[in-house]
Amino acid sequence: MASSEIIDAIRDVRKDDIIIAFMGPTGVGKSYFIDLLTGQTGKRAGNTLKSVTTGIQATRVRHPKYGTRVVLVDTPGFDDTTRTDMEILTMISDWLTKTYKNRDVKLSGLVYLHRITDNRMAGTPYKNLRMFGGLCGDNATSRVILVSTMWERVDPVLGATREAQLQQEFWRGLIEKGSGVDRLQRSHKDEAWRIIGKMVERLDEREKVLLQEEIVDLGRQLNETEAGRTLYTDLQKLLAEQKATFQSLVAQVEKSDNPILKKELQKEYKKIQAQFEATFKQVDKLKISLGRRIRMFFFTKKARAKAIKIAEEEQDSADTCSPHADHDKTSTNPFPRPRAIKFATSEPDEVKQTHIPSPLPNIVRRVRVSFLVVSVAKNAYGKLKGGEYKNSASVRNLLFDVVRTSVKDVAGVAANLSPSDAQLLVDYLDTVLREEGDLTQGDQNRILRLLSKVVASQDVIPKYYQLQPIPLQAKSKKSGTSGAVFRGSQDNSVCVKVMKSEHRSEEFIRELIFWAHTSHDNILPLHGAFFKQDPTRLALVSTWMDNGNLEEYVKATKDDQDARLSLLSDVICGLSHIHKLDIVHSDLKGENVLISHEKRALIADFGASHISTATASSKTSSAIAFTWNFAAPEMLDSLNQGRRPKKACDIWSFGVLTLVEGAFAQDAVRKGGMVTTSYIRVVWKFSNEAHYRT
């Protein structure tokens, strides 16, 4: 046979096979992991929003030591895009019971996968983990490895913190019973085989899972198993939520005066109604009659294994629609934990007594965002007639209605748009910021904040800034933490900052947005961007400044103090502009201030920048980038407490800049000496007054 082949998951497995099953939510990387093991990356793993695995799929792979005995089994996750949870459980149950009953096949190992990029343990990830604990049981947990994936997409420090909490809380029950923990840190065949290597070597150690024992050995029906009861509880909760949504939607439709919004709400109502009916059918199939429950209580033998109990889930909220959502404002916990939900335990006809917070606000936001995208798609904006920008008043009003509610909530909804709809929304928001000069400062800042969040969550950039790839010189001129700077090979007046492959693309895209919308005489102009080599490495294009940065310029010239004061005045002017946009630069220093051909100072490098508003979270889960000698004292505290730098931190950095590069240079500061607050205030006031005199 070839190195691997797909086989019938029931008929073609043997008792002496080394069978390893892969489980976890849809989209976590089960198919991709198996592709790595078989050396056929991309054969099965998908790049769409639909599930790749629609059924149980077994692959026999050749092993250098054990030949063709290794069988890798891919299972669909719950919340599958094509099947109900009941259908998924039935499918997994049929495979487990038939292989055990007919062929005495037991599993050599189970690999449960979890995305380390998930910033909350709620919804789909939590449901899958609960189902896994119910069907696996404690006797088979020593055969389990809990593997976190997608490490290349998350900050390593944040990922390690999330992993620690998973182990301490949600995975604790499995770990205490002998389950192992590992990371898929590299997309490489050797890394994947390293993780399952111990399972393969323990080929004679096999164990039946709890679901096999309950159905085959004890003769229970699927709805009488621990996994069936777990799904029943989850579906009851879902049923209660949908019922509450019904009532709220009816009230919202009745009181709405906007005919367009009312029509969209009615569509949403019909969608929820269909979902409710489908959920009720699943609940009805899992319901156990009273007589059957009595017989089970008195006469049914108990299983040898017990289900693994999983910690209570975190409650979803409107703020947690996206993996890039902000964290709770009062906690540095990577999985912020609101008050836990109490699951319903009543029968479906009693669900109405269960109190579930209404998800209506999030539905209304989704309807409004969806309608905004639809309006954009119908060419309600962006028509250029004789070079003049035209925007539909109704779409404009809807945009303001959307961004004036809650930018973070709307961004969470927008993060779940399709790629094409996300591109439409991004292009529209960008066009409004560029073309409409009558925006209030508040609306401009809200739209900019929304745009920065959408591009970061969707990994898309406005088409307006997309350029054709530019040939670069072979050797970079400078290299930093996130990227390297090159000059163009055919046009050396071009400067290109290329993202490093290990850097997170959403941060580079966010830098593009901040930079693009801070146009000012004292901000380095951005020409556009293109993707270098692959669609994940973004390159930002600007003009090459032969005079270099402020630090280099001061060392190379002997300008008098008045000339240097003019440069500092330029910095104040540029900094004041970005502060009016509620943007904090966060890393102001001589290296990030370039000198133009006209000897004017231009602020550059917005890689560490962020939006700072009264409603924006003061906490961040990302690593805080700054330069020690230019950092305000409170930024050192922010390292430990996860606080975002404020505008005052930029002013402190400016004060240090005047000492190091300006008219009052002191060797002590060059060597990391202390800077006094009174000095910075004096320099800021003096320089600011000098700017307005010119």
Secondary structure, DSSP 8 states (H G I E B T S, - for coil): --SEEEE-TTTT--TT-EEEEEE-STTSSHHHHHHHHHT-TTSS--SSSS-S--S-EEEEEEETTTEEEEEEEE---SS-SSS-HHHHHHHHHHHHHHHHHHH---BSEEEEEEETT-S---SHHHHHHHHHHHHH-GGGGGGEEEEEE-GGGS-HHHHHHHHHHIIIIITHHHHHTT-EEEE--S--HHHHHHHHHHHHHTTT--B--HHHIIIIIS---GGGSHHHHHHHHHHHHHHHHHHHHHHHHHHHHHH---HHHHHHHHHHHHHHHHHHHHHHHHHHHH---HHHHHHHHHH----SS------------GGGSSTT----TT---SS---S------S-GGGGGGS-----HHHHHHHHHHHHHHHHHHTT-EEEEETTEEEE-HHHHHHHHHHHTT-HHHHHHHHTTS-HHHHHHHHHHHHHHHHH-TT--HHHHHHHHHHHHHHHHHHT---GGGB-----B-SS-SEE-SSEEEEEBSS-TTEEEEEE-TTS-HHHHHHHHHHHHT---TTB--EEEEEE-SSTT-EEEEEE--TT-BHHHHHHH----HHHHHHHHHHHHHHHHHHHHTTEE-S--SGGGEEE-TTS-EEE---TT-EE--SSS-SB-SS-----GGG--HHHHHHHHH-B---HHHHHHHHHHHHHHHSTT--HHHHTT----HHHHHHHHHHHHHHHHH-
